[in-house]
């Protein structure tokens, strides 16, 4: 992410941060579809992140 990380305190804030990250990556030509292991050392849990493109539902956000 960035060196100026902000504390997230809700699921809505997490969703907004993920959306912003994926939009920036897509805008810069990065293929954001796929899976990644996110290893975090002994202090935090590890995660498996999977991103798939979904069909738009006709509503805009």
C-alpha positions, 0 to 999 in steps of 0.5 A, spaced: 500 500 500 503 506 501 507 509 507 501 513 510 497 507 512 490 509 515 487 505 521 481 501 518 475 501 523 470 498 519 468 493 513 466 499 509 472 502 510 476 496 508 471 495 502 473 502 500 480 501 500 480 495 496 476 498 491 481 504 491 487 499 490 484 495 485 481 501 481 489 504 481 492 497 479 487 497 473 488 504 471 495 502 471 495 496 466 496 491 472 492 485 471 488 484 478 484 478 476 488 472 480 490 469 486 495 471 491 498 468 498 499 474 503 504 472 508 505 476 514 510 473 518 509 470 525 505 476 528 499 476 523 495 471 520 496 469 513 491 470 507 489 467 500 486 473 496 482 471 490 480 476 485 475 475 479 472 480 475 464 479 475 459 482 470 456 488 471 449 489 474 447 495 470 447 499 476 453 504 477 457 506 483 
